[in-house]
């Protein structure tokens, strides 16, 4: 392994300037790297700390090329990128991790499911649905979940249909449908894998969603499951990323069924909302881990230093304009509260504006503190309708 | 307490762009603040992450004014600043923390000692020495330590004189001399105090120096002292900062004498090298804590999550030019190693280029890992003499 690095250790090109990128840039600088961010919006959360941003879209071949040519290694904090250009750039010798070919599989939910099935990784039964039609849905059988092949995130691009009448809510795009899983819990495991094939999992977390919403509402670590289930989840996630031959950090979301079966739901080829607590709660956080992986450095320890609960801070209903943060001082007076604001200059309803991780030796305490913080902090906007 | 903050929560003006500033800027952004750094060198470690730097000296009244006028609150990461200008700016209504008057006391080692004596805070016996003369040193008695009133740091401005013959090494400046303390250990306690007078100490740390050097060589937390001694050190440090009425984070360095007496050696009115481990090892790190204190926010928990050992990464003897970091991958392969590089584009001998904190449930293990890392990582320069 190469072990002599002239400063900077690496010039990282980061596609996407959101909060995941922001936290990655901080880790990158700590490791002696410099960063260039590609994002269409000037002053993006990541651009604010990187010090260098290329203003451009994730589908703009010229801008992607400009980024690659100014860096030693390119990575990304979101999936919705022009992979054809990335594949071409990789062919020309640019280093891009995770691999663009892998990204192009995972950004298509049908190909992702086919990959899982092909590798005998348990996942909910599914069929391709190129043109959604009631008859085809009925022959697959309700309850089902329709997923657009492309472009979905945070619940967008997903339609849950308990009964045939819900077909009215179908997405009129190339899709797959899968068996609705009446899960007992939703779990997630962050996995890191480097170029040497070294692979390490973070402790299993439990994701709680509000009924009818798909934005993560509360995350708990460790998950309240048996040690066997947690170990099985970590082993399944590791096997999945090994099968992918992925290099970087990946989020593997799973269902725990009522009969304690684990089914892989989705793979995110990037750092993930369900790994935010690793900043304070684990020895090596997911952002530094991702960089270690893509730079060919040894992976760091994922041991949990403290139980943790995490909530997202979302823009209020109706919030517009310059954000106004209320209840911050009250929240910070609670022991173990770690606040992260993302530096977004504009708030919109449900926009992710920050998150809070609560550390407490007692996970139930951490959870109730986090729920209390969610009541305390409100992010509204100065612009009133 | 005010609890509604339009974004940004505060615009922080930071005097000094070194590593302490760099780590503070990261914490500031997490709390929803923006930062402007004042530093004479473009691309300073803190400026790289702040995104906004005023190029100018710490003694330039016009630049200090420019900084104050562009910010809501001014703070600093070093002591050697023109306090007269700061006092004038404060009079005009600018918010500056810690208070410039307090800084002007602490930046003069004689006034600092007089403050300690006046407040019955135990410290080594001392006398003023406006013009160093052998006869006066002899009448005070050897062994002694001569300290320049102004401008010293990391051992500069300090001359240890075991016997009268060492007078040849005296500093020809206005000074004080103090009794040489044959300390069993050197301890330090970081203390935070906010505007409401809320005051909290971090766990006592042990500072190890190499014989004859004054740059911190190894830091251990918790210190290997009895629980009573640790509690006494924390109480003494808290009493010291309470007496100062300081607002911000302060480092209180102490001697533990052979008969287990604690003597305050020096107070740093800022975040400190002996608090670096708090980033990973404590719930709230010293940098966020400082910001909470100066912004009038509640202080955070200082609980230790894991024992920790910290070493500085210094430029090699003879190192010049662009830094070259060797042994980084080897160091990162050791479990619990957390690396921090400061982004300095030039290395010089003994320059602080970064630090490593090692977390381990066993402090002795953490220590031996840290010592091993010190052997592994070498920071040389591309320019050879």
Interface residues (C-beta under 8 A of the other chain):
Chain A: X1 X2 X3 X4 X5 X6 X7 X8 X9 X22 X26 X29 X30 X31 X32 X34 X48 X49 X51 X280 X283 X284 X292 X296 X297 X298 X300 X301 X305 X306 X322 X323 X324 X325 X326 X327 X328 X329 X330 X332 X333 X335 X336 X337 X338 X339 X340 X341 X343 X344 X345 X354 X359 X382
Chain B: X1 X2 X3 X4 X5 X6 X7 X8 X9 X22 X26 X29 X30 X31 X32 X34 X48 X49 X51 X280 X283 X284 X292 X296 X297 X298 X300 X301 X305 X306 X322 X323 X324 X325 X326 X327 X328 X329 X330 X332 X333 X335 X336 X337 X338 X339 X340 X341 X343 X344 X345 X354 X359 X382
